[in-house]
Amino acid sequence: MYRNLLRNISWLTMANLAVKPLWFLFITAGCMRILGAEQYGVMNAALSLGGIAASFIDIGMTRYSVRE
């Protein structure tokens, strides 16, 4: 059981290490050239607002549902 868990965690870690730099290059280099300055700013604002909304969207219901 623990062996499968460790194997899955290691796969997830390796995939995360491979994808994060590619995502960073795409967002910083690719999107800036494709979208231009104004649309890139709009995209960053939307991503920021989405992150803020995601943190408040459950309104504390996750803890309540786990408790119940």
JOKA-V349348 format. One record per helix or strand of 3 or more residues. SS is the DSSP state (2 for helix, 1 for strand). FROM is the first residue (numbers start at 1). TO is the last residue. If there is no record, write none. Layout:
{{SS	FROM	TO} {SS	FROM	TO}}
This chain:
{{2	2	56} {2	61	67}}
